[in-house]
């Protein structure tokens, strides 16, 4: 059967014992789960004793499917081994593990999973490896923030299908690994600002990031980071700026409120719901518009619109 391995890690400023206590307690999973954020109303049941060998965490939802997780081996402050059983949309059993190692004043936490797909879904292996890796990283980032601060600066508002655009923007294009998108966009915005100043172009339009392509096997994005501009603004051909535009069209909009560190949550929700609703997307590029930006807006209140154009 086609198989895949996923491993992601994060450093948490807390002792291995503290991290272990949170992870071993299935009651905490609803707080930082990277999947429930797309369907918070999904039915979740947890064993009465949620932190011992044999304890179970089960979920059932329309978007998230159905499955259960069970503790197989617990080594306090060191390792947790679970068995993950998917029941819907297809049956599959996977070993899952959390490895905890002391690092400086904190803990290096590694989350791994080995999975299999039915033979006829062999073509999905690169996609599963990439998407699950992104899910694991989102979950680890939320777990880290919750343990360190007691809260997670990430909320989702689903606005659904509506008309968006037209949009015209100019910015700096680039390619980067999916886990380096934050730093790559910071650099693109800085270079775009410099080009706008150089050619006396106003930067009072909203900041925008456009994603023109995503390659699962290479796990990389093609993007443009810059500013929304009106149709009347002429961008000099001698500049480094690339112009991108899209006409008014139907789209699926999800609003993310909170830190840019968790924007992946908004993208995950948008993409899952579009697939679940069987909506069709053209190959014109998806984008996010930053309705508010720091330092004027506190990090917990930052509003970002995630737009997926539809056919």
ABEGO torsion letter per residue (X at the ends): XBBBBBBBBBBBBBBAAAAAAAAABAAAAAAABAAAAABAABBBBBBABAABBGBBBBBBBAAAEBBBBBBABBBBGABBBBBBBBAOABBBBBBBBBBBBBBEABBBBBBBBBBBBBAAAAAAAAAAAAAAAAAAAAAAAAAAAAAAAGBBBBBBBBAEBBBBOBBBBBBBBBBBBAAAAAAAAAAAAAAAAAAAAAAGBBAABBBBBBBABBBAAAGBBBBBBBBBBBAABBBBAABABBBBBBBBBBBBBBBBBEBAAAAAAAAAAAAAAAAAAGBBBBBAEBBBBBABBOAABBAAABBBBBBBBBX
